[in-house]
Amino acid sequence: MPTSSERAIEVRGLAKRYRLGEREALHGSLREALHRGAARTLHLARRPRPRRDWIWAIDHITLDVERGEVLGIIGRNGAGKTTLLKLLTEITQPTEGEARIWGRVGSLLEVGTGFHGDLTGRENIFLNGAILGMRRREIERKFEEIVDFSGVERFIDTPVKRYSSGMYLRLAFAVAAHLEPAILVVDEVLAVGDAEFQRKCLGKMGDVSREGRTVLLVSHNMAAITSLATRSMWLDDGRIRRLGPPSEVVSSYLSEGRTSLEPGFADLTDPRLRQGVPKQIQREILFESIKLLDGRDRTSGVFFEREPMRIVLGLHSRIDASRLEVLCRVLSLEGTLVFTLASGLLKKPIEPGPVELAVVIPNLPLRRGNYSIDLYLMTHLAQDFLTGAIEFEVAGTRGLVDDPRQARDVLGLVDVEHEWEPVRRPGGSPTQV
C-alpha cells in the first residue's frame, strides 16, 4: 500500500445513497424551506408518504490512487462511475465515508462543466483557470496552447452558448488538460467529437500521465483503457467488482459484464441500459430489441466467416416521424471499431408504436473472435444510443482447414482488398528478376 506522500487519492468506505422517486434537494435551501412551509400550511406533512426504496449508487468503496497513476474506470451504464467522480470532485456530498485528495483537480464530467453560457470562450478559459486556483499570468501563458488545441480560434470571442456540443467539449477538455491540475478527472470525453479530436485527447492524457500527474478516466472505449491506464477498476452496482491490470480487468468485464441471456437476442427495454447516456438523446424513439439471424434465419450467437448475418432491430416510437437513420457499429471486445453499418437517411413515415428494421450482411468479413454491437438512432435529432447492445462470436471458417493459406481466421480482423506487384530486383523494372 502506498504511503500518504505517494497517494493522490485516498478513499475510505465511500458511499452515496439516493431515494428512488425523489429529487435530491440541497440541505437548507430556500426551495426546501418553502416546500416544508407550504406542506405544513396545507397539512400535507401529516399525510402518510408512499414507501420509497433506497439505492446505493456507490456502496462503501475503499481505494488508493497513487501519484502519476492512470486509473481506468469501466462498468455498464448505471454502475456508479460518474457518481464516484462527482464524489471525488466534491460536486456531490457522500452519505457515508470520506475521500481525501492531494493536489489541484481539473475535471471534465459533462460537456462544458463549469462553463457559463453567456461568457465567451476566452472569458470561460480565465474563469475556469481561476476556479482551479491558477493565477492570471499562468492562464495567459497557456492561453494560446489551449485555443490551438481546441480548434475554436475563430469563435473564441463568441458566447459558448452558441457553440456546438463538439466545440463545447473541445474547449472544455483543452482547459481542463492544459491548466496543469495535479489530478485530471475525465468522464467519457471520447464519446463525443471527431476521430482527430479523440486522438488528440488520448495523446494529451498520455502526456499528462508522463508528467507525473494523476488521471481518472471513465470510458466505454476499451482500447483507450488498455492503452492508457496503468490500472483499471470495474464498477458494478456501486461496488468494486475487480481492480488490477487493465488487460485482465477489461477481459473479465467483457466476458462477464455484458452477455446476453439468450445467445443472438437481447432485450433493450431495461431503463438501466441508458443510465449515463448523453443528455442530448431525446428518447422519443428507442431500441427495444436486437436479434442476430444466420443464413437459415435461426437466432444465433455464433457465426462463420463469409456466411450471412441478418441483424433485426426492434424499435418503439412515441412520435410521428418522417425520417430515420440508424448506425450499427461492430467492435472487437477490446473496443476497436471494425466497421459501421449506416442505414443512410430513410424517408419513410413512422407512426407511434412498434417498428422493425433489419440489415443483411451477405458475407460476414470477420475473423475468429468475439465482437459487440453499438446502436445509434436519430431522426432530425439524436434519439437513442446503446453501447454493447449484444455480443456474438465468429468461429472462423466452417469445417476443418489444413492449408494455412485458407485458414482465414488467423489472418486478421477483416479481409482487405489488395494487389501484389510483380517480383523485381531493387531499383529494377518488374521484368528484371
C-alpha positions, -999 to +999 in steps of 0.1 A: +000+000+000+014+034-009+024+059+018+004+091+022+032+110+004+028+087-027-010+089-028-030+113-049-064+100-037-074+081-006-110+067-004-123+050+028-158+035+030-172+060+005-209+056-001-237+076-017-274+067-012-303+080-032-340+076-026-358+064-057-386+086-069-374+118-053-350+145-063-320+152-042-326+186-025-299+209-011-299+209+026-312+242+040-320+256+005-347+282+000-367+258-022-367+231+005-377+256+032-406+270+011-418+234+004-418+225+041-437+257+049-463+250+023-467+214+034-473+225+070-498+251+058-518+226+037-513+198+063-496+177+037-469+168+062-494+148+082-504+126+052-488+092+050-460+092+025-457+064+000-430+039+007-399+045-013-368+024-018-332+035-014-304+027-037-266+028-030-252+044-061-217+040-045-216+012-019-188+017+006-157+018-016-122+018-003-094+027-028-060+043-030-047+060-062-010+068-065+005+099-079+011+096-116-012+067-119-038+065-147-068+047-133-093+035-160-128+030-146-152+008-165-186-007-160-221-008-175-243+023-176-256+030-141-228+012-124-218+043-104-189+056-124-200+092-128-213+093-092-179+083-079-162+110-099-187+136-086-180+125-050-142+128-056-146+163-071-170+174-043-198+181-067-219+157-046-215+150-009-212+114+003-237+097+025-210+079+044-172+076+043-147+100+031-123+108+002-090+127+006-073+143-024-039+158-025-035+184-053-055+206-076-082+188-095-093+195-131-125+178-140-145+172-172-176+153-161-200+166-187-197+187-218-186+222-206-188+215-169-182+248-151-187+269-183-211+299-183-231+300-215-233+338-217-195+342-214-172+339-244-147+311-249-119+335-239-137+345-207-145+309-198-109+299-201-099+326-175-130+317-153-121+280-152-085+288-146-095+310-116-117+282-103-087+258-105-067+283-085-045+295-113-030+330-114-039+352-143-003+351-155-003+313-156-035+313-176-021+338-201+010+317-205-011+287-215-039+306-234-026+302-270-019+265-264-054+259-251-070+277-280-048+259-306-056+225-291-094+232-290-095+243-326-121+271-319-099+301-327-125+317-349-151+316-322-130+323-291-148+356-286-183+342-292-205+332-262-202+295-256-240+290-256-237+294-294-211+266-296-220+232-310-216+203-284-183+193-302-169+228-299-180+230-263-163+197-255-130+205-273-126+238-254-137+223-220-112+194-224-084+218-235-089+240-204-090+210-180-059+194-195-037+224-201-041+243-168-018+217-151-040+202-124-023+176-103-053+153-109-073+152-142-108+136-140-123+127-173-157+111-179-165+098-214-146+125-233-141+100-261-178+095-266-182+129-284-160+145-310-144+135-343-116+110-347-089+136-349-100+152-316-102+118-299-066+111-309-055+145-295-073+137-263-056+103-260-023+119-267-028+147-242-038+123-214-007+103-222+014+134-218-003+143-186+005+109-171+041+110-183+044+144-165+037+126-132+001+138-129-028+115-120-056+107-144-090+092-136-105+081-169-141+067-173-147+053-208-166+026-227-136+026-252-118-005-240-089+002-264-083+036-247-085+019-213-060-008-221-036+016-239-036+045-214-044+031-180-018+017-156-045+001-136-082-005-141-113-007-119-145-024-128-175-010-110-207-030-107-238-018-089-217+008-069-191-018-058-156-026-070-160-059-089-124-061-099-092-040-096-059-047-113-040-047-147-062-032-174-059-061-198-071-086-171-099-064-158-112-055-193-112-091-203-132-101-173-157-072-178-162-080-215-166-117-209-190-115-179-204-080-178-224-077-210-235-111-220-270-119-233-291-145-215-302-158-249-274-160-275-283-140-305-310-119-288-310-090-264-339-072-247-331-035-247-361-022-228-343-020-194-340+017-185-307+010-167-291+004-201-295+041-208-282+055-175-252+077-183-263+082-219-257+118-230-284+142-222-288+153-258-306+119-265-343+126-270-357+091-262-388+096-283-379+065-304-360+038-286-344+004-295-364-024-278-345-055-290-318-068-313-317-102-329-290-119-349-300-145-375-278-168-395-282-179-432-311-202-422-330-175-404-321-190-370-313-169-340-277-175-331-248-160-312-222-179-333-214-172-370-189-183-396-167-161-418-181-154-452-216-166-443-247-144-440-257-124-409-290-106-405-295-080-378-331-073-368-338-042-347-370-038-328-379-001-322-407+016-305-418+052-314-438+076-292-440+102-320-448+107-357-415+110-377-408+114-414-372+104-413-350+078-396-313+070-396-296+040-378-260+031-372-247-003-361-211-002-350-193-036-348-164-036-324-139-061-311-142-068-274-111-046-269-131-017-281-116-014-316-141-003-342-141-028-370-168-015-393-201+005-393-234-003-409-250+030-418-286+030-430-284+064-445-315+086-444-346+065-445-375+088-456-404+066-446-432+079-423-432+064-389-462+063-366-463+058-328-459+021-320-436-008-328-412-006-358-389-032-372-357-026-392-332-052-405-298-051-422-283-081-440-245-088-443-243-113-472-207-123-464-195-116-429-159-103-432-148-110-397-121-134-384-124-157-355-131-138-323-158-121-301-175-089-311-201-065-298-225-041-315-233-005-305-265+011-317-273+047-326-306+061-338-317+096-349-344+114-367-336+151-371-323+148-335-304+120-317-329+096-303-311+066-287-276+053-281-266+020-267-231+006-262-225-031-261-261-039-271-253-075-279-223-098-283-216-125-308-188-149-318-172-156-352-159-192-352-137-188-383-144-207-415-169-236-415-152-270-414-116-281-408-089-263-427-054-278-431-039-254-456-027-223-437-034-202-468-071-209-463-071-205-426-086-170-429-095-168-392-058-163-382-051-136-408-065-106-390-098-090-382-111-082-417-103-091-453-086-062-471-087-058-509-052-057-521-029-064-551+007-077-551+031-062-577+054-085-597+088-095-582+116-073-592+152-065-583+157-035-561+155-004-584+147-025-614+116-029-636+090-057-629+105-078-657+141-077-643+142-106-618 
